[in-house]
Amino acid sequence: LFSFLCTVNNNLKRIQKLVRSLGRFGEELEPGVFEFPSPKRIAAIGEGRLREMGFGYRAQTLVQVAEQLERRPVRWLQKLSEGKYADAVSALCELPGVGRKVADCVCLFGLGFDEAVPVDTHLWRASVERYFPEWRGRSLTEKRYQAVGDHFRSRFGRLAGFAHEYLFYDSVTR
């Protein structure tokens, strides 16, 4: 969740730097290898320190989410995987700074919901090119986001998230 919060309006090189910086606040398991810090530890870092480290506006979101997770039942995030995909998305979107794309990333890569289809700019362009040519030149709206995910789910079923990965990879390696 915290790693994906670092992806919003960001590029891969910077995302990697931020996630590594955040990770160094975890317990060192062996030289240079860290356990990712707990929400309690992330909240304790504080917004000011995170801003100094280059997190920008994301610093506030990281601290707020960490504080909210600390107030929720133990293993709240992990327990979302035991329910329905739509319920997990809704619950995640209640957290500060978590929109549909971040929620879908967490569902696909962290909670085991293989039907989750995170639609970022790369997947949006590729989907318009391949499946929705009538949307050329149009922006991604919530309704279109849902339509892209629904298209993948109807076409690939529970493997929609894997199909997403292939299309994403193809779109960024061209």
C-alpha positions in Angstrom: 0.0 0.0 0.0 2.7 2.5 0.9 4.8 1.6 -2.1 1.8 2.3 -4.4 1.1 5.6 -2.6 4.5 6.6 -3.9 3.5 5.9 -7.5 0.9 8.7 -7.9 2.0 11.2 -10.5 5.5 9.8 -10.5 8.1 8.0 -12.7 9.6 4.6 -12.1 13.1 5.9 -11.2 11.7 8.3 -8.5 9.2 5.7 -7.3 12.1 3.2 -6.7 14.1 5.9 -4.8 11.2 6.8 -2.6 10.3 3.2 -1.8 13.9 2.4 -1.0 14.2 5.5 1.2 11.0 4.5 3.1 12.2 0.9 3.4 15.3 1.9 5.2 13.2 2.9 8.2 12.4 -0.8 8.7 14.5 -3.3 10.7 17.7 -4.3 8.9 17.5 -8.0 8.4 21.0 -8.3 6.9 23.4 -5.7 5.5 21.5 -3.5 3.1 18.3 -5.6 3.3 15.4 -4.1 5.3 12.0 -5.3 6.4 9.5 -2.8 5.2 8.5 -0.5 8.2 5.2 -0.9 10.0 2.5 1.7 9.7 3.4 2.8 13.3 7.0 3.4 12.2 5.9 5.3 9.1 3.6 7.5 11.2 6.5 8.2 13.5 8.8 9.4 10.7 6.5 12.3 10.4 5.4 14.4 7.5 8.2 17.0 7.9 11.0 14.4 7.6 9.3 12.7 4.7 9.1 16.0 2.9 12.8 16.7 3.5 13.5 13.3 1.9 11.7 14.3 -1.3 8.3 12.7 -0.8 6.5 16.1 -1.5 2.8 16.1 -1.0 2.9 12.3 -0.7 4.4 12.7 2.8 1.1 13.9 4.3 -0.8 11.0 2.7 1.7 8.4 3.9 1.5 9.6 7.5 -2.3 9.9 7.4 -2.7 6.3 6.0 -0.2 5.0 8.5 -2.2 6.6 11.4 -5.5 5.2 10.0 -4.1 1.7 9.7 -2.8 1.9 13.3 -6.4 2.7 14.4 -7.9 -0.2 12.5 -8.1 -3.8 13.7 -5.0 -5.9 13.5 -4.4 -7.3 10.0 -7.3 -5.2 8.6 -5.5 -4.8 5.3 -4.7 -8.5 4.9 -8.2 -9.5 5.9 -9.5 -7.6 2.9 -8.2 -10.4 0.8 -10.7 -12.8 2.4 -13.7 -10.9 1.1 -14.9 -9.7 -2.3 -12.8 -7.7 -4.7 -15.4 -4.8 -4.9 -15.5 -4.6 -1.1 -11.7 -4.4 -0.9 -11.6 -1.6 -3.5 -14.3 0.3 -1.6 -12.5 -0.1 1.7 -9.1 1.0 0.3 -10.6 4.0 -1.4 -11.8 5.2 2.1 -8.1 5.8 3.0 -6.6 9.3 2.3 -5.0 9.5 -1.1 -6.2 6.1 -2.3 -8.0 6.3 -5.5 -9.2 3.6 -7.8 -5.8 2.9 -9.5 -3.9 2.6 -6.2 -6.7 0.4 -4.8 -6.6 -1.9 -7.8 -2.8 -2.1 -7.6 -3.0 -3.1 -3.9 -5.8 -5.6 -4.8 -3.9 -7.2 -7.7 -0.3 -7.2 -6.3 -0.9 -7.4 -2.6 -4.3 -9.0 -1.9 -4.5 -11.7 -4.6 -7.5 -10.3 -6.5 -6.4 -11.4 -10.0 -9.4 -9.7 -11.5 -8.2 -6.3 -10.5 -7.1 -4.1 -13.5 -5.2 -1.0 -12.5 -5.7 1.6 -15.3 -2.8 4.0 -15.5 -1.8 6.2 -18.4 0.1 3.4 -20.2 -2.8 0.9 -19.9 -5.3 3.6 -20.8 -3.5 4.4 -24.1 -3.0 0.7 -24.9 -6.7 0.0 -24.2 -7.9 2.9 -26.4 -5.6 1.7 -29.2 -6.7 -1.9 -29.0 -10.2 -2.0 -27.6 -11.8 1.5 -27.5 -10.7 3.4 -30.6 -13.8 5.6 -30.3 -12.2 7.1 -27.1 -9.1 8.4 -29.0 -8.3 11.9 -27.7 -10.6 11.6 -24.7 -9.6 11.5 -21.1 -9.8 8.7 -18.6 -12.9 9.2 -16.5 -14.3 7.0 -13.7 -16.8 5.6 -16.1 -14.2 4.7 -18.7 -11.9 3.3 -16.0 -14.7 1.0 -15.0 -15.4 0.1 -18.6 -11.7 -0.8 -19.3 -11.6 -3.1 -16.2 -15.0 -4.6 -17.1 -13.7 -5.3 -20.6 -10.7 -7.1 -19.3 -12.8 -9.0 -16.7 -15.3 -10.1 -19.3 -12.6 -11.1 -21.8 -10.1 -12.7 -19.4 -12.2 -13.6 -16.4 -10.3 -14.0 -13.1 -7.1 -13.6 -15.1 -7.8 -10.0 -16.1 -5.0 -8.7 -13.9 -2.5 -11.0 -15.6 -3.8 -9.8 -19.0 -3.3 -6.3 -17.8 0.3 -7.1 -17.0 1.0 -8.3 -20.5 -0.6 -5.3 -22.1 1.2 -2.9 -19.7 4.5 -4.5 -20.4 4.0 -4.3 -24.1 3.0 -0.7 -23.9 6.1 0.4 -21.9 8.6 -1.6 -23.8 7.8 -0.3 -27.3 
